[in-house]
Amino acid sequence: AQKLFESGADVYAPLIPGFGSSPAEFIKTNYTSWYSYIRSEYLKRRAVYRYVFVVGSSMGGTLTLNLAEEMSGSAYKPDGVVTAAASVFINKISQGILKNPGLYIIRTAGWFTPQIGAGICRGEISREGDDGSSRWIGYTGIYPRQLYSLLMGMRRVRNKLQDITVPIQLFHSRCDQTVPFKNLFYIAGRAASPDVRMRIVDSGDKPHDHHCLLMYDSVRLSLTEEIICFIEDIKRKTET
């Protein structure tokens, strides 16, 4: 955010409902409420700024794709969107991917418990070579109902990728241990935008899951600079 601000952009980083509070608050939310909030906050900015770009990482990337699908072709369309390790599937047998078989029973699990091992990670003490991964702060444990809701949200986004007609920049690491790398090509191959840019990120052999790309010291600066170049290129093309 700071680097983008230094490039001349106003930056807004919304805190999605249920996040940054407690597991007790988180379990009151779902994908629909997350997207509804993002949509509302986006429209407020779209009404004020000449140019609006949306950047989303991981689940935020899924929400960004959702927004691009809905707004493309309308007066409220973003000027461009960027995703880092966005997911539209975790398991997909047709793609030869069975990342987590347990997800097939997650809905049933939600009938019996709202959470398993819920907790909060407040960031760890930095370790040599951790590449900044110790900065991660969030919820630990499993939240079956929220996870099932996210999976249903992914499916809806996956089925409407052809509605995306705005410029899109996609980042993904081949070594991602959380979201299957094939999401990169799946999204790029189905978006209808005439301007789809892909970057396979080399996140090295660091001791992390290679998923939170915009957090890692080894690639954060280069990816941010590429995002800035993407924004400036789209603006330049629009003005000419």
C-alpha positions as CSV (number, residue, x, y, z in Angstrom):
1,A,0.0,0.0,0.0
2,Q,2.8,2.4,0.9
3,K,4.6,1.8,-2.4
4,L,1.4,2.4,-4.4
5,F,0.8,5.6,-2.5
6,E,4.3,6.8,-3.2
7,S,3.6,6.2,-6.9
8,G,0.8,8.7,-6.8
9,A,-2.2,6.6,-6.1
10,D,-4.7,6.9,-3.3
11,V,-5.0,3.5,-1.6
12,Y,-7.9,2.0,0.2
13,A,-7.5,-1.4,2.0
14,P,-10.9,-2.5,3.4
15,L,-11.2,-4.8,6.3
16,I,-13.8,-7.4,5.4
17,P,-16.6,-8.0,8.0
18,G,-15.6,-10.7,10.5
19,F,-11.9,-10.3,9.8
20,G,-9.5,-8.6,12.2
21,S,-11.8,-9.2,15.2
22,S,-12.3,-12.7,16.6
23,P,-13.4,-16.2,15.6
24,A,-16.7,-15.6,17.4
25,E,-17.4,-12.7,15.0
26,F,-16.0,-14.4,12.0
27,I,-18.4,-17.3,12.2
28,K,-21.3,-14.9,11.9
29,T,-20.2,-14.0,8.3
30,N,-20.0,-15.7,4.9
31,Y,-19.0,-15.2,1.3
32,T,-22.1,-13.3,0.5
33,S,-21.5,-10.7,3.3
34,W,-17.9,-10.4,2.4
35,Y,-18.7,-9.7,-1.3
36,S,-21.6,-7.4,-0.4
37,Y,-19.2,-5.2,1.7
38,I,-16.5,-5.1,-1.0
39,R,-19.0,-4.3,-3.6
40,S,-20.4,-1.4,-1.6
41,E,-17.0,0.0,-0.7
42,Y,-15.9,-0.3,-4.4
43,L,-19.0,1.6,-5.7
44,K,-18.2,4.5,-3.2
45,R,-14.8,4.9,-4.7
46,R,-15.9,4.4,-8.3
47,A,-18.2,7.4,-7.9
48,V,-15.3,9.6,-6.8
49,Y,-12.2,8.7,-8.8
50,R,-11.6,8.9,-12.5
51,Y,-9.5,5.7,-12.4
52,V,-10.1,2.8,-10.0
53,F,-8.1,-0.4,-10.0
54,V,-8.7,-3.4,-7.7
55,V,-6.0,-5.6,-6.3
56,G,-6.8,-8.8,-4.4
57,S,-4.7,-11.6,-3.0
58,S,-5.9,-15.2,-2.3
59,M,-9.6,-15.0,-1.3
60,G,-9.3,-11.3,-2.0
61,G,-8.5,-12.3,-5.6
62,T,-11.6,-14.3,-5.8
63,L,-13.6,-11.3,-4.6
64,T,-11.8,-9.1,-7.1
65,L,-12.8,-11.5,-10.0
66,N,-16.4,-11.5,-8.7
67,L,-16.4,-7.7,-8.8
68,A,-14.9,-7.7,-12.3
69,E,-17.5,-10.1,-13.6
70,E,-20.4,-8.1,-12.2
71,M,-19.1,-4.6,-13.2
72,S,-17.6,-5.4,-16.6
73,G,-19.6,-3.8,-19.4
74,S,-21.3,-1.3,-17.1
75,A,-20.7,2.3,-16.2
76,Y,-19.2,1.1,-12.9
77,K,-16.5,-1.1,-14.4
78,P,-13.0,-1.0,-12.9
79,D,-10.2,0.3,-15.1
80,G,-8.3,-2.9,-14.4
81,V,-7.9,-5.7,-11.8
82,V,-5.0,-7.5,-10.4
83,T,-5.0,-10.8,-8.5
84,A,-2.3,-12.7,-6.7
85,A,-2.9,-16.4,-6.2
86,A,-6.6,-16.0,-6.8
87,S,-8.7,-19.2,-6.5
88,V,-11.7,-20.4,-8.4
89,F,-11.2,-24.0,-7.3
90,I,-9.2,-26.1,-4.8
91,N,-10.2,-29.5,-6.0
92,K,-11.1,-30.0,-9.6
93,I,-11.0,-33.6,-10.9
94,S,-11.3,-32.5,-14.5
95,Q,-8.0,-30.6,-14.1
96,G,-6.4,-33.6,-12.4
97,I,-6.4,-31.8,-9.0
98,L,-7.4,-33.2,-5.7
99,K,-5.7,-30.8,-3.3
100,N,-7.9,-31.5,-0.3
101,P,-10.3,-34.4,-0.3
102,G,-11.7,-33.3,3.1
103,L,-13.5,-30.4,1.4
104,Y,-16.0,-32.8,0.0
105,I,-17.4,-33.3,3.5
106,I,-17.0,-29.8,4.8
107,R,-20.7,-29.0,4.4
108,T,-21.6,-32.0,6.5
109,A,-19.0,-31.0,9.1
110,G,-20.7,-27.6,9.3
111,W,-23.9,-29.2,10.5
112,F,-22.1,-30.3,13.7
113,T,-19.7,-27.6,14.6
114,P,-19.0,-24.0,13.7
115,Q,-15.3,-24.3,14.2
116,I,-12.5,-26.7,14.9
117,G,-9.4,-25.4,16.8
118,A,-10.3,-21.7,16.3
119,G,-7.6,-19.3,17.4
120,I,-5.7,-16.2,16.4
121,C,-2.1,-16.0,15.0
122,R,-0.7,-12.5,15.8
123,G,2.5,-12.9,13.9
124,E,5.6,-14.8,14.9
125,I,9.1,-13.7,15.8
126,S,11.0,-13.3,12.5
127,R,13.2,-16.3,11.7
128,E,16.2,-16.2,9.4
129,G,15.2,-16.9,5.9
130,D,11.4,-16.7,6.5
131,D,11.1,-14.1,3.7
132,G,8.6,-12.1,5.7
133,S,6.1,-14.9,6.2
134,S,6.2,-14.4,9.9
135,R,4.2,-11.1,9.4
136,W,1.1,-13.1,8.7
137,I,-1.7,-12.4,11.1
138,G,-5.1,-14.1,11.0
139,Y,-7.3,-16.9,12.2
140,T,-6.1,-20.4,12.8
141,G,-8.3,-23.5,12.8
142,I,-11.1,-24.7,10.5
143,Y,-14.4,-22.9,10.0
144,P,-16.6,-25.4,8.0
145,R,-19.5,-23.1,7.3
146,Q,-17.4,-20.2,6.1
147,L,-15.2,-22.5,4.1
148,Y,-18.2,-24.1,2.4
149,S,-19.6,-20.6,1.7
150,L,-16.3,-19.7,0.1
151,L,-16.3,-22.8,-2.1
152,M,-19.8,-22.0,-3.3
153,G,-18.6,-18.4,-4.0
154,M,-15.6,-19.8,-6.0
155,R,-18.0,-21.9,-8.0
156,R,-20.1,-18.9,-8.9
157,V,-17.1,-16.9,-9.9
158,R,-15.6,-19.8,-11.9
159,N,-18.8,-20.1,-13.9
160,K,-18.8,-16.4,-14.9
161,L,-15.2,-15.8,-15.8
162,Q,-16.3,-15.1,-19.4
163,D,-18.0,-12.0,-18.2
164,I,-14.7,-10.3,-17.4
165,T,-13.9,-7.8,-20.1
166,V,-11.6,-5.3,-18.2
167,P,-7.8,-5.6,-18.3
168,I,-6.5,-8.1,-15.8
169,Q,-3.1,-8.9,-14.4
170,L,-2.6,-12.4,-12.8
171,F,0.2,-13.5,-10.5
172,H,0.7,-17.0,-9.2
173,S,3.7,-19.0,-7.9
174,R,4.2,-22.5,-9.3
175,C,5.1,-23.6,-5.8
176,D,1.9,-22.4,-4.2
177,Q,1.0,-24.9,-1.5
178,T,-2.5,-23.4,-0.7
179,V,-4.2,-22.7,-4.0
180,P,-3.4,-24.9,-7.0
181,F,-1.2,-23.2,-9.6
182,K,-3.5,-24.3,-12.4
183,N,-5.9,-21.6,-11.3
184,L,-3.7,-19.1,-13.1
185,F,-4.2,-20.7,-16.6
186,Y,-7.9,-21.6,-15.9
187,I,-8.7,-17.9,-15.1
188,A,-6.6,-16.5,-18.0
189,G,-8.1,-18.9,-20.5
190,R,-11.7,-18.1,-19.7
191,A,-11.7,-14.4,-19.0
192,A,-13.0,-12.6,-22.1
193,S,-10.8,-9.5,-21.6
194,P,-8.7,-8.6,-24.6
195,D,-5.9,-7.7,-22.2
196,V,-5.0,-10.6,-20.0
197,R,-1.5,-10.6,-18.5
198,M,0.0,-13.5,-16.6
199,R,3.1,-13.7,-14.4
200,I,4.4,-17.0,-13.1
201,V,6.2,-15.9,-9.9
202,D,9.5,-17.5,-8.9
203,S,9.2,-17.5,-5.1
204,G,12.4,-19.5,-4.7
205,D,12.9,-22.2,-2.1
206,K,11.8,-20.2,1.0
207,P,10.3,-22.0,4.0
208,H,6.7,-20.8,3.5
209,D,3.7,-21.9,1.5
210,H,4.5,-19.5,-1.5
211,H,0.9,-18.2,-1.4
212,C,0.8,-14.8,0.2
213,L,2.9,-13.3,-2.6
214,L,2.5,-9.6,-1.8
215,M,3.9,-10.2,1.7
216,Y,7.2,-11.9,0.9
217,D,10.4,-9.8,0.9
218,S,11.8,-11.7,-2.1
219,V,9.0,-10.7,-4.5
220,R,6.9,-8.0,-2.9
221,L,8.8,-5.0,-4.5
222,S,9.0,-6.5,-8.0
223,L,5.3,-7.4,-8.0
224,T,4.3,-4.0,-6.7
225,E,6.4,-2.3,-9.4
226,E,4.7,-4.5,-12.0
227,I,1.3,-3.5,-10.6
228,I,2.2,0.1,-10.9
229,C,3.4,-0.4,-14.5
230,F,0.1,-2.2,-15.3
231,I,-1.9,0.7,-13.8
232,E,0.1,3.4,-15.7
233,D,-0.1,1.4,-18.9
234,I,-3.9,1.2,-18.8
235,K,-4.2,4.8,-17.9
236,R,-1.9,5.8,-20.8
237,K,-3.9,3.7,-23.2
238,T,-7.2,5.1,-21.9
239,E,-6.0,8.7,-22.3
240,T,-4.7,8.2,-25.9
